[in-house]
């Protein structure tokens, strides 16, 4: 049966376009259905939103031919300091100290603003991928050895495979009968950027507070991104404050190690939950990114997990096509699910456990946590194992794209 496209991707955020480029580079015809207008996030205005890119994710972007353009805008993460803390009291005596100098690569990852990454992906799709902006997928049905997809403008297209990259409330997953499990954290993430007087020296900080973690992530110059998790009621109250009062609440948590701080750019907030798809595949359907696993931002791994999905699924599809297989066949999609679901589920549950363990005021648990972090920090092989895991370097097998090689 002749189809309009080999692959149709629902979702034009970051994972969808990255997957589309990987597949298009291997000769497949791909369309991306994007609910936002083409220029919705293509602005050059700083808004503070940024991602922590693991080394493996940076290599994927290099394999897609994007890193040369992105590198001038990226900030190396050279060190990570993870400690417990109480507002106004500073960090606890023990913690985890990760230094990229202990790794062969010399760094742990990069910080990159959303505006630069999205714009690079959008530009790269031009001429290589059919981009359908301002539209959404509203229907899907199997049609022999294909799947027919209906869009919000009434048009329909057939493809060998439909990929859901459409977020935590994935319509693709729901229409395919894929159920989700998970729970709310009772927390809201407050996201903003700050200017500070002193240089951060490429060091990221993770403070575990009783009401939720605070991440301080280095951006180019004397500027950092903050991701601050608070209990829902308190977070809503803080978010409603004027900037000066917001800063007054933040400062005791942030500390004075970077000198004076001031807000730069807008503030954002979003509720936190854990949501896992019970399956990553269905007949002629596959899920990637938040459509498969929405996780707590405690370790900044959300986008990295999605790009691992992108690398694995692209490799499975391209290998199947080169062997002459039907790329949407159940056996082909089962290879992807078997490759990605165990790793993603383990990491999601690990982050869930860390948030649960640290987001409380139990003094006995606090003491046990201090001892535990101190022990891990004192054992170099164990510490380096954690670093390689966070950098995305410990996957086995490792998808080609995550090593910087093209498919």
MOBEL-V273374 format. One record per helix or strand of 2 or more residues. SS is the DSSP state (@ for helix, = for strand). FROM is the first residue (numbers start at 0). TO is the last residue. If there is no record, write none. Layout:
<<SS:FROM:TO> <SS:FROM:TO>>
This chain:
<<=:4:9> <@:14:24> <=:29:33> <=:49:53> <@:54:62> <@:66:72> <=:74:76> <=:78:85> <=:89:98> <@:99:101> <=:108:112> <@:113:124> <=:129:132> <=:136:141> <=:146:150> <=:155:163> <@:170:174> <=:179:195> <=:202:208> <=:211:218> <=:222:230> <@:231:238> <@:242:253> <=:260:262> <=:267:276> <=:280:281> <=:284:286> <@:288:290> <=:292:293> <@:296:298> <@:301:321> <@:329:357> <@:362:377> <@:379:389> <@:399:402>>
